[in-house]
């Protein structure tokens, strides 16, 4: 069997307007002091791919418009809702008051392995992703409903945040979407 690579026009992708208006995957991402502009751009692109509801950029996390974010986002800053909030804990507490389930993605005692995470249907979630060196702050972990850890078996102890977002967003998307 031969596979012919599809042309962009054959992909049936949504326009920016259609993506903004589309039914969203009930997942919000909260970026807790992310340093890398390329990582931020990648998070936007992944969020667009899985129609995630929104991204909160917190603390030192840079905001669009920014040429280095755009270089990786490839326009996804236009199709994904986002907002800047100075203090990560403030948005975590606000979303908790709105009945959003907050899960930090981190290595922590009593963390739930991602493969064991079973999102409740008809609930909205927010995943907090932390700084490339320090991770999610302890005060945010303490305010979260739980902690999700991606199982890893190699010599390194963490994944790049852009990779982490890809893994957890895909996992959530496939566990909550009806194909």
Secondary structure, DSSP 8 states (H G I E B T S, - for coil): -------GGGS----HHHHHHS--EEEEEEEES---HHHHHHHHHHHHHTTEEEEEEETT---SS-HHHHHHHTTHHHHS-EEEES-HHHHHHHHHHTT-EEEEES--TT-EEGGG----TT--EEEEEEBTTTBS-HHHHHHSSEEEE----SSSS---HHHHHHHHHHHHHHHH---
